[in-house]
């Protein structure tokens, strides 16, 4: 920001210019520029974009002060500059005319030093502090006052309040730089000034939120003005990938505080997400009722938590290939004693605003941990994902809080997955990436919900450490009517595979949708076609039946432990080996040892990568060979074709075979069969020796 403000004095009399300049700039806190007529003043305005205040004499040669004032206020580049007129008298209509043309204030001649200094000081203070220092628009308080005056003065004219939000502005700053963000703000400000001029009021409320109040004499002026703004911003919008949204309140009660009018317009922004194709929405009476209900919800929330009015439901997630349940998502619900069941879409945004969401999240996570502990004891536990609100995500202690719960209930990390929303990324992208990376480094599996609902998806995936994408159900809704939706969905699935990220499609309701997703390679399915959200008792029953079915199905299958920190590579090995085996999976050597301790009798062979975090393949082989319980299990090592030294080292450590990447699925399958056969033969020979030995003795 500039250290000194700049004042332009326009007067034909050099004596007047000098006198005003001395009075205004007694302490040399301003830069003072002078012009003797309107043309010279305009030349200065054309070459300087830092003029903060204009003093203009009504009587000027060639062009009078009124004509100069009118040009200033009609020019989008200068309309924001406050203008103070110097007049001879308040009795001849000059003051009224100047104010109607957009002048901020007036000073009468002759000038008296003390009076002029006091009045000028007041004008300057008001002009400089009532306007946003960056855009030159009114600040919120000034906008409220000026708008109230305008509504009272023109009580016979209908007006409309418009609240603009530049959605995605934070991402623009992050990816394109603050300079580009500044250009957007300044361009939007100029559009408001040029489009509204003196017929209405406009201001910058905060950051990328703007507001204006315009007359609505012809009706639908708000739509025409919104289209005008959209058109003027289109080039920048396409270049920087942001959207304009506008909440609208048709003023029907001028007695309301203007701040309340603004709140109503802003409140209607919430309805834009429910609309298709339009980026504006209107405030209505139902919203007022909804607002009252929301206040009641906020007032009742703590008691609701104490009385356990919140409860958890589980919606199963199915393997697209086998069509069997393999995990679930935890969904929190609220049964209010008087209002009935309140939807999460109603109370979650409110709790995020007031911070109560942290308490609710902790409550939900603990309920899920209790369930997982119980199902683990019964042998029917599968991973459950829990939602992490954007408020919790930015809490540096979140990782410790979740780990404490897992330790309390003795739950392994692979059973509790963390689900975050794409929209949380748009607020603070860099900080978001850092926080999510820390969670993944701790060993948590991360799912991104509603992927594809925002515009930042591709940019985000360049750096985002995500394990699974949950594809927005909007694509499912539009699949039958929009070929583009199908093409986009195919692209997302293929892109995820290339990035070694798993995919879950949400909102699946028909067999046609399922088969489409199976054909394009989507990994998992969630939706009413398979199961709606279930109460905990129903879910436990379903998974107990599934565990029983799986046990029967797997009783004669040999088990293979796949050890690789890249999930997609484990999946490709499963695809290559087929359904003849029972699979166990680990992301590193440490996890592999944990699985072996629990299921060693069910594992016939281990296939492991070499390079993994925490414990690599070499260390795993050494630990297995040094343990008499595990040493009999044959180990196949996966290595790149150029890693000849690693291949030799693995064989020296005790691996029985090596698979080089990229591998042929047929060859992999046959090698595993050969190792299995060899292992069975060795066991048979060992048992025969033991039997012979016991007979001899």
N, C-alpha and C positions, 0 to 999 in steps of 0.2 A: 504493500500500500504506500502511496505517496506521502511524504512527510508534511507537505503544505498543500492546502486547498487553493484553487485558482478562481479569482473573481474577474469578470469582464464588466467594465463600466462604459456605457454607451451614452454620450451626451455631447451636444454641439459646443458647449462652453468649456473651454480648457480650465477655467477657474472652477467650474462645478466638478469636473472630473478630478481635479487635484484635491479639492476640498473633501469630496466623498472618499477618495482614496486614502487621504491622511486619517480621516476619522475611522474608517473601517480597519485600516492597517496600522494602527497606532503602535502595536507591539510587534509588527513585522511578522505576523503569523500566516499571512496570505501572500500569494503572488498576485499582483494586480496588473491587469491588461486594460488598455484604453482604446476606444474607437470614437471618432467624431460624428459618424453617421451610420446608418443601417448597412450600407454596402461594405464599409470597412469592417464592421462588426461581423458580417456574414463571412468575409474573407478569413477572419480569425477562426470562426467556427468551422470553416472548411478545412483548415490546416491544423487545428488543435482539437483533440478529442478528450481533453482533461479539464474542460471548463465546468466548474461546480456551481457557480451562481452568476446571474446576470442582473446588473442594475441598468435600466434603460429609461431615458427621458421620453416623455410622451411627444414633446415637440422636437423633431429632428428635420434636417434638410433633406430634400428629395423624397425619402420614404419616412413616414411618421412612425412613432413608437408602436402604434396599434398594428400596422402592417408588418413591422419587424416581429412583433410578438406572435402574430398569427403564423408567420412562416416558421418560426422556431418551434411552435407547438404542433405543427402539422408534419414536421420533418421527423421521421422515426429515429434519426441519429441524435437529435437535440431535444426532442419533446420532453425528456425526463429532467432537463436542467431547470431548476426553479428560477423564476423571473420576478424581480421586484421593480415596479414602475415608479417613476418620479412624476408627480402631478402638481399642477398649480392650485387646484381646489378640489374639495370633495363635493361641491354643490352642482357641478355642471355635467354629471353623468360619466365623467372620464373613468372614475374608479370602478363603477359597475361594469362598464364596457371592458376594461382591462381584466377584471376578475373573470368575466364571462368567456374571455379568450384564453384563459388559462394562467393568468398571473397569480403568483403565490401571495403577494402582499403589495403594499404601496407606502410611499413616503411623500409627504407634502412639502412644497417649497413655501417660504424660504427656509433654508437649513439653519437650525440652531444646533451648535456643536453637541451639547449634552443630550438634547432630545434625539438628535439624529444617531448619536452613538448608542443610546439605550435602545431605540427602535431597531436600528440596524443590527445591533448585537442579538436582539431577540429573533429577528428574521433569519440571521445567519445561523444561530443556534438551532432554530426550528428546521431550517432548510437542510442543514448538514446532519442533524441527528434524527430527523424524521424520515430520512431516506436510507435505503440500503447502500452502504459505501461502495459495493462492487457493481451492482447493476443500475443504481440510481432510481430504482423503484421505491415506492413507499414501504416502510417497515410495517409490521403487523398492526401496531398500535395506531400509527398514522392512518393506515388504510381504514381501520375501524372508524376513526373520528371523521375522516373526509367522506366516507361512504354514508355515515349517519347524517351528516350535514346535507349531502346530496339528496338522500331519500326524503328528508323533511322539507327541503326546498322544492322538490318536485313530487309532492305527494299524489298528484293525479296521474303520474306516469308509472306503468308497471316495470319492474326491474327483475333481473335474474342474476343470481350469484353463481360463479363458476370457479371450481377448485381444480387446478391442474397439477398433475404429478408426472414427472419424467421417469417412467419405470425403467430400471436398469442403469440409472445414472452412475451408481457406484462402480458397476462393472466397466462402464465407459472410462472412468478415471483410472481404473486399475490396468486395463489393457491398452488404452490409447493415450493415457497420460492426462495430467491435470490441465494441461494447456488446451487439449481438445474439449475437456469438460467445461472449461471457462468459455470457450467459443460457443458452446451450446447454450449456456446460461445467458450470455450476452445477446445472442441471436434471438432467443425466446423473449428476452426483455424488450428488445427493439420491436419485435412483432406486436407485443402488447401495446407499447406506446403508439406505434403507427396505426394499428388497427382500431384502437379505442380513442386515442387523442383526448379531447376535453369532454366527450359525451358520457364518459363513465369514469370509474376509478380502478386502479390496479396496483398490486403490490407483490412483494416476495415475502412469503411467510417464514420459510426456513429452507435452507439448502436448495433442493430442486423442486420445491413446492411453491406454486404461484396462485394468486387469486385475483379475480376481477369481478366488478359489478357493472352490468351494462343495461341500458333501456331495452324493453321488449315490446315496443309499440306495435310492430307488425306481426308479432308472434313468431316463435321458432327462431328468434335471433340467436339464441345460444347455439343451435345446430349450425347455422350459417357461419357463425364466428369460429366454432370448433373446426369446421371444414377449412376455413380460411387459414387458421393456425397450422393445421395438419399439412396443408398444401405448401405453406411457406417453410415448414420444417422437414419436408419430405427428403430432400437431398441429404441433409445431415443425418436424418433417421436411418436411411439406407446405408450410409457410410459407416455409422457407428453402432448400428443395431440396438436401438432403444425404441420404446413405445411411448406415446402420449396417452394419458388417461385423464378423464375429466368427470368430476362429480358436479351435479347441477341441482340448485335449489331455486325454484321459482318463488320469489318472495311474496308471501301472502299475508304476512304480519310484520309491518314496518316498526311495530313497537318492540320487537325482539332486539336484543343486543346484536350488533353486527357480528361479534365473535361467535354467537350461537348460529347465525346464518351460515357463517363459514364452516362451522362444525357439521352442520347438516349437509352442506355440499360435499365436504370431505367424507362424511359417513357414507354417502351414496357410492363412493369409490368401491366399497366392498361388494356391490352388486355387479360390478363389471365382469368379474370372473365367471358369473353365472350366464353371461350373455355370449352369444356367438356372433362374431363379426364386428360388433360395435365396441368402441373404446370410451363410451360415455354412459352415464346412468343418472337417473333422477331420484331425488329424495321424495319419499311419500309418507303417508300417515302410518303405514305398517312399520316403517323404519322407526318411527317414534315409539311405537308399542314394543318393538324389538329392543330398542335402547333401554326402556324401562325394565324389560325382562332381564337384560344383560346386567343391569345394576343390581337386580335381585340375586342373580346367579353369583355375582362377585361377593355379595354380602353373605351368601350361604355356604361358600366353598369350604371354609375351615371346619365348620360343623359337619359338613358332609364327609370330610376325610376322617374326622374323629368317629363318626357313626358308621363308617365303612359303606357309605352309599355308592362309592365307586367300586366297580368290579371288572374283572378281566374276561374277555372272550378270545377264542383262538380260531383263526381261519387257516386250515391246512393248505400247504403248498405241495403240488404234485410233480413228480418226475414226468416230463413230457413224453419220454420214450416208453416207460413201463406203466404210466398212468397210476402210480402208487404214491401215497403220501410220504414225503421225506422230511418235511419240516413244517413250520407254522409261523404265523405272525400274531403277536399279542395286540389286542385292541381294547382300549379302556372305554368303559361305558359308565354313565351316571344315572342312577334311578333316584330322582328327587321325590320325596314323600308327597308333594303336592303337584309339582309340574310334570311328573312322570319321567320317562326316559328322555334325557337331554343328549342330543347328538354331539360327538366330539368336535364337529365342524363349528359348533356354537361356542362351547366352553373353552376349547384349547386356545384359540386366538386371544380370548380375554385373559386367560391365565398366563399366556406368554407376555402380555403387556404389563401385568402387575407382578410378575415374578413367581406366582404361586405354582407355575408349571414344574418348578424344581421339586417341590414337595410331592406333587402328583406323580412325577416320573419316578422318584425314589420308591414311592408306594407301589407303583406298577412293576418296577424291576424286582422288588422283593417278592411280590406275589408270584411272579414268573419263576423266580429261583426256588421258592417253596414247591411249586408244581414240578419243576425239573428234578429236584431232589427226590420227591416221591416217585416219579416215573422212572428215575434212574435205579431206584431200589427194586422196582418191579420189572426192570429190563425192557421198558417200552419208550425210553426217552429218545427224542430226536431234537435237533436244534430248533430253538424258538428265537425269532427276531423281535426286539423291543424298539419302540420309537424313541429317539433322542431329540428333544426339542432344540431349536436354534439357541434358546437361552442357556440350556445345559451345555450345549456344544462349546460355547465360549467360556465355560467355567473351567479354569485350569485344573480343578480338583476332580473332574468327572472320572478320569481313569482310576484314580485311587478309590473313589466311592464304589464303582462297579466291581473292582477287584476285591474290595472288602466284603461285598455281598456274596461273591462267588466263593470266597474262602469260608465265610460263615456257613454256607450250605453245602460246601464241598462239591462245587459244580465246576467241571473243566470248561475252559474258555470256548472250546469249539461248540458247546451246547447253547451259548448265549450270544446271539448276533445283534449288532447295532444297526439300526435303520435310521438314516438321515434323509432330509428332503433336498431336492435340487435347489429350491428357492432360497434355502439358508445360505447357499454359496454366493448369491448375488449381493448380499449385504456387505461382507468384508472378505473378498475372495482370497487374498493372500493369507490373512490370519486363519481363514477357514481351512485352507490346504495344510497349513502347519499343524493345526489342531487335529485334523483327521489323520495326518501322517503319524502323529504321536500315538494315536489310538491303535493304528495298525501295527506300529512297531512294538506295542505292548502285547500283540498277539490276538487282537480282536478282529473278527471278520466283519466287514462293513458292507452294507447294502444301501444303494441310493434309490429312494422312492420317487415316484412321479417323473422318471426320466423322460425327457422329450417335451415336458410341459412348458419349459422356458426356452429362450433363444441362445443361452450360453453353453449348451451341452457340449459341442465340439471343442470349444476353447477349454472348457473345464477338464475334459478327459485327457488333455495333453499332460496334466500334472497331477490329477486327482488320484490318490491311491485307493481305488474302490475295487472290491471283490465281485460284487454283483450289482447289475442294473435292473431295477424294477420298472418296466416300461409302462408309461402312463396309459390308463385304461381308455383315454380319449381315442387312441388309435383303434382300439377294439370296437368302440361305438361307431366309428366312421368307416370301418373296414369294408362293409357291404356296399356303402354308397360312394366311397372315394378310392379310386385307384392310387392316388397320390399317397393316401394314408398307408396303404399296403406297401407301396414302394419304400416309403420312409421307414416303416417297420422292418422290412427286409434289410435295409441299409444299416439300421441300428444293430440288428442281430449279427450281421456279418462283421461290422466294425468291432463289436464286442469280442467276437471270436479272435479277430486279428490282435486285439489288445489283451487276449487271454483273460477276459472278464465273463463271468457267467451271466445269464439273462433269465429274468422271471417276467412273464406277461401277466398283467393284472386285468381283472374284469372280464374273464372268459365265461361266456354264458351259453354258447352253442357248440355242437359237434363240428360245425363248419369252421368256426374260429380255431378250435383245437387242432384240426387236421392241417389248416393253413400254417399254424405255428410249428407243428411237427415237421412239415415239409421244408420250412425255411431254416430249421435248426435251432429253434428256441429251446432252452434247457429245461425250464420249469414253468408251471402253470398255476395260477391262483384265480379263483372266481367261483361263481354260483354253479357253474356246470358240474364241478366236482363237489363243492361243499360251501355252504354259507358259514359265517362266523358261528362257532359253537360255544355253548357254555362249557366250563371246565370239565364237568362230569361227562358230558357227551364226548368231548375231545379225548379224555382219558380212555373211555370205552373204545372209541375208534382206533386209537393207537395200540391199545392192548390186543385188539383183534388183528391188527396189522403185524404186530410183533409175533403173535402166535402163527400167523400165516407165513411170515418170513422165516421163522424157525423151522417150520415144516418144509418149506421150500428149500432152505439152505442146509438141511440136515445131512444130505449126501454130497454137498458141494465142497470142494476144497477151497481153502481161504488163501487169498493173496493180499499181502500188505504192500501198498503203493506209497512210497516215500518221496515226495517232491514238493518244494515250496510253491510251485506254479500249479494252480488247480486245473487249468485247462490241459496241461500235460498229463495229469492223472486221469482226466476224463478221456483223453485220446487213447491212453493205454487201456482203459476199460472198454472203449469201443473196439479196439484192436483185438482184445482177448475174448470179448463176447460175454454172454450170460451164463456160461458154464461154470463160473467161479463165484465165490462169495468174496466181496471186496472190503478191505479195511484201508483207511487213508490217513496219512500223517503229513504235516507240512515241513517237518525237520526230524533229525535223529532223536531229539529229546521226546517229541510226541510219539515217535515210533516205539520207543522203549516203554512209555506209559501204556500204549495199546497192547504191546506184547505181554506186559505184566498182568493184564486183565484177560487176554484172549489167546494166550500162546497155544492152547490146544487146538484152536480153530484155524491156525495159520500154517500153511504148508510151504510157502515160499515168500521171499521178500524181494521186491524190485525197488532199487533206490537210486536217486540221482547223487552226484558227488557234491556239488556246490549248493549249500543251503545255510540259512542263518541258524545261530545258536549251537547246532551240532551238525557237522557235515557228514557226507557219506563215509569217508575214511574212518572218522572217529566212531561212527555207528558200527561199522564192520568190526573194528577192534573190540568194542564193548561186547558185541554179540559173540565173537569168537572166544572171549575170555569168560563167558558165562556158560556153565554146563547145561543150564535149562534151555538156552537159546542156540547153542553152538551147532545143533543138528539141523537147523533150518537153512536150506540153501539160499544163497544171495546172488541176485543178478544185478549188475551195475549198469546204469545208463550214462553214456558219455558221448561227447561230440567226436566226430570222425577224426578231427585233427589232434585230439588229446591222447596221443599214443602213450606218453609217459604215464598219464593217469590210468589208462587201461591196464598197463603192466603192474602199476602199484596196487590197483584194486585186486588183481588176481593174486599178487603176492600176499596181500592181507587176508585172503580167504574167500573172495568171491568165486563162484563156480562158472560164471559166464558174464559176457559183456554185450550190451546192445548199444550200437552206435547210432547217433542221430544225424540226419533224418532216417527213420527206420521204416521198413516195409511191414505192414500189419500181419501179413501171412507168415513172414519169417519170425516175427516176434511171437506169434501164437505157437508156432511149431517149436521154437526154442524153449518156451515155458513148458510145453508138454514133455519135451525131452528131459528137462531138468526134473520135472515132477516124477517121471518114470524112473530116472536114475536114483532119485531120492527114495522112492518106494522100494527099489531093489536093494539099496544099501540097508534100509531098515529091516527088510525081510532077512537079509543075511545076518544082521546083528542079532535079531531075535532067535534065529536058528542056533547061532553060537551060544547065546545065553541058555537056550533050552538044552543043548548038548552038554554044556558045562554043568547044568544042574542035574542032569541025568547021571553024568560021570561021578559027580560028587555023591 
